């Protein structure tokens, strides 16, 4: 938290705070932090997948699907894409 306070552009700190938000059930804060990471690092697949998962946990199916679709564009692994497609189907 201290690092992010001094340097809000430190994406590692933002990412870790996003993870902490998920772990503590502070989903809105986690989404805010992870969105910041994705805005600065659009190819950060971990942050994108976490955004999908946290939105799913929060019950926001539309945003979860949006982030899962964004992740599919970054992934070249057919097995992972199938898994993501299954998650999207379960949300619909």
Phi and psi in degrees as GROMACS dihedral restraints (atoms count N, CA, C in turn):
[ dihedral_restraints ]
;  ai    aj    ak    al  type     phi  dphi    fc
    3     4     5     6     1   -60.7    20    10
    4     5     6     7     1   -42.4    20    10
    6     7     8     9     1   -62.6    20    10
    7     8     9    10     1   -44.9    20    10
    9    10    11    12     1   -64.8    20    10
   10    11    12    13     1   -33.6    20    10
   12    13    14    15     1   -64.6    20    10
   13    14    15    16     1   -40.3    20    10
   15    16    17    18     1   -81.0    20    10
   16    17    18    19     1   -29.8    20    10
   18    19    20    21     1  -143.7    20    10
   19    20    21    22     1    91.1    20    10
   21    22    23    24     1   -68.0    20    10
   22    23    24    25     1   -10.0    20    10
   24    25    26    27     1   -93.3    20    10
   25    26    27    28     1     4.2    20    10
   27    28    29    30     1   -77.7    20    10
   28    29    30    31     1   100.0    20    10
   30    31    32    33     1   -70.6    20    10
   31    32    33    34     1   -27.4    20    10
   33    34    35    36     1   -64.9    20    10
   34    35    36    37     1   -43.1    20    10
   36    37    38    39     1   -64.3    20    10
   37    38    39    40     1   -43.9    20    10
   39    40    41    42     1   -60.9    20    10
   40    41    42    43     1   -43.0    20    10
   42    43    44    45     1   -61.7    20    10
   43    44    45    46     1   -47.1    20    10
   45    46    47    48     1   -64.6    20    10
   46    47    48    49     1   -37.9    20    10
   48    49    50    51     1   -67.5    20    10
   49    50    51    52     1   -33.8    20    10
   51    52    53    54     1   -62.8    20    10
   52    53    54    55     1   -44.2    20    10
   54    55    56    57     1   -60.5    20    10
   55    56    57    58     1   -43.5    20    10
   57    58    59    60     1   -61.7    20    10
   58    59    60    61     1   -38.2    20    10
   60    61    62    63     1   -62.4    20    10
   61    62    63    64     1   -39.3    20    10
   63    64    65    66     1   -64.8    20    10
   64    65    66    67     1   -48.3    20    10
   66    67    68    69     1   -60.4    20    10
   67    68    69    70     1   -34.6    20    10
   69    70    71    72     1   -92.4    20    10
   70    71    72    73     1     1.7    20    10
   72    73    74    75     1    80.3    20    10
   73    74    75    76     1    10.7    20    10
   75    76    77    78     1   -90.1    20    10
   76    77    78    79     1    71.6    20    10
   78    79    80    81     1   -63.8    20    10
   79    80    81    82     1   -40.3    20    10
   81    82    83    84     1   -62.7    20    10
   82    83    84    85     1   -41.1    20    10
   84    85    86    87     1   -67.0    20    10
   85    86    87    88     1   -40.4    20    10
   87    88    89    90     1   -62.6    20    10
   88    89    90    91     1   -43.3    20    10
   90    91    92    93     1   -61.9    20    10
   91    92    93    94     1   -42.6    20    10
   93    94    95    96     1   -59.7    20    10
   94    95    96    97     1   -47.3    20    10
   96    97    98    99     1   -66.6    20    10
   97    98    99   100     1   -46.1    20    10
   99   100   101   102     1   -68.8    20    10
  100   101   102   103     1   -32.8    20    10
  102   103   104   105     1   -64.2    20    10
  103   104   105   106     1   -39.6    20    10
  105   106   107   108     1   -59.5    20    10
  106   107   108   109     1   -43.6    20    10
  108   109   110   111     1   -61.3    20    10
  109   110   111   112     1   -46.6    20    10
  111   112   113   114     1   -66.4    20    10
  112   113   114   115     1   -34.4    20    10
  114   115   116   117     1   -63.2    20    10
  115   116   117   118     1   -37.0    20    10
  117   118   119   120     1   -88.4    20    10
  118   119   120   121     1   -25.6    20    10
  120   121   122   123     1  -133.7    20    10
  121   122   123   124     1    76.1    20    10
  123   124   125   126     1   -60.1    20    10
  124   125   126   127     1   -18.4    20    10
  126   127   128   129     1   -97.1    20    10
  127   128   129   130     1    10.4    20    10
  129   130   131   132     1   -78.1    20    10
  130   131   132   133     1    90.6    20    10
  132   133   134   135     1   -64.0    20    10
  133   134   135   136     1   -33.0    20    10
  135   136   137   138     1   -62.7    20    10
  136   137   138   139     1   -45.5    20    10
  138   139   140   141     1   -65.6    20    10
  139   140   141   142     1   -39.0    20    10
  141   142   143   144     1   -64.1    20    10
  142   143   144   145     1   -46.6    20    10
  144   145   146   147     1   -65.5    20    10
  145   146   147   148     1   -36.9    20    10
  147   148   149   150     1   -65.8    20    10
  148   149   150   151     1   -37.8    20    10
  150   151   152   153     1   -61.9    20    10
  151   152   153   154     1   -41.0    20    10
  153   154   155   156     1   -62.5    20    10
  154   155   156   157     1   -46.8    20    10
  156   157   158   159     1   -66.5    20    10
  157   158   159   160     1   -42.9    20    10
  159   160   161   162     1   -67.7    20    10
  160   161   162   163     1   -36.6    20    10
  162   163   164   165     1   -66.5    20    10
  163   164   165   166     1   -36.4    20    10
  165   166   167   168     1   -63.8    20    10
  166   167   168   169     1   -45.9    20    10
  168   169   170   171     1   -63.0    20    10
  169   170   171   172     1   -35.1    20    10
  171   172   173   174     1   -73.4    20    10
  172   173   174   175     1   -17.8    20    10
  174   175   176   177     1    94.2    20    10
  175   176   177   178     1     9.2    20    10
  177   178   179   180     1   -91.9    20    10
  178   179   180   181     1    84.1    20    10
  180   181   182   183     1   -63.1    20    10
  181   182   183   184     1   -40.5    20    10
  183   184   185   186     1   -61.6    20    10
  184   185   186   187     1   -46.6    20    10
  186   187   188   189     1   -69.8    20    10
  187   188   189   190     1   -35.5    20    10
  189   190   191   192     1   -60.3    20    10
  190   191   192   193     1   -46.6    20    10
  192   193   194   195     1   -61.8    20    10
  193   194   195   196     1   -43.1    20    10
  195   196   197   198     1   -56.0    20    10
  196   197   198   199     1   -45.5    20    10
  198   199   200   201     1   -74.1    20    10
  199   200   201   202     1   -34.4    20    10
  201   202   203   204     1   -64.0    20    10
  202   203   204   205     1   -40.4    20    10
  204   205   206   207     1   -63.2    20    10
  205   206   207   208     1   -40.5    20    10
  207   208   209   210     1   -62.8    20    10
  208   209   210   211     1   -38.6    20    10
  210   211   212   213     1   -64.5    20    10
  211   212   213   214     1   -40.2    20    10
  213   214   215   216     1   -58.2    20    10
  214   215   216   217     1   -33.3    20    10
  216   217   218   219     1   -68.5    20    10
  217   218   219   220     1   -21.2    20    10
  219   220   221   222     1   -98.0    20    10
  220   221   222   223     1   -12.2    20    10
  222   223   224   225     1  -102.7    20    10
  223   224   225   226     1   134.8    20    10
  225   226   227   228     1  -104.5    20    10
  226   227   228   229     1    -0.8    20    10
  228   229   230   231     1   -89.1    20    10
  229   230   231   232     1   113.9    20    10
  231   232   233   234     1   -60.1    20    10
  232   233   234   235     1   -33.4    20    10
  234   235   236   237     1   -66.1    20    10
  235   236   237   238     1   -41.1    20    10
  237   238   239   240     1   -67.9    20    10
  238   239   240   241     1   -38.7    20    10
  240   241   242   243     1   -63.2    20    10
  241   242   243   244     1   -40.5    20    10
  243   244   245   246     1   -61.8    20    10
  244   245   246   247     1   -42.5    20    10
  246   247   248   249     1   -61.8    20    10
  247   248   249   250     1   -43.8    20    10
  249   250   251   252     1   -63.9    20    10
  250   251   252   253     1   -42.2    20    10
  252   253   254   255     1   -60.1    20    10
  253   254   255   256     1   -37.7    20    10
  255   256   257   258     1   -65.3    20    10
  256   257   258   259     1   -40.5    20    10
  258   259   260   261     1   -64.3    20    10
  259   260   261   262     1   -42.1    20    10
  261   262   263   264     1   -62.5    20    10
  262   263   264   265     1   -43.6    20    10
  264   265   266   267     1   -60.7    20    10
  265   266   267   268     1   -38.8    20    10
  267   268   269   270     1   -68.0    20    10
  268   269   270   271     1   -24.0    20    10
  270   271   272   273     1   -83.8    20    10
  271   272   273   274     1   -18.9    20    10
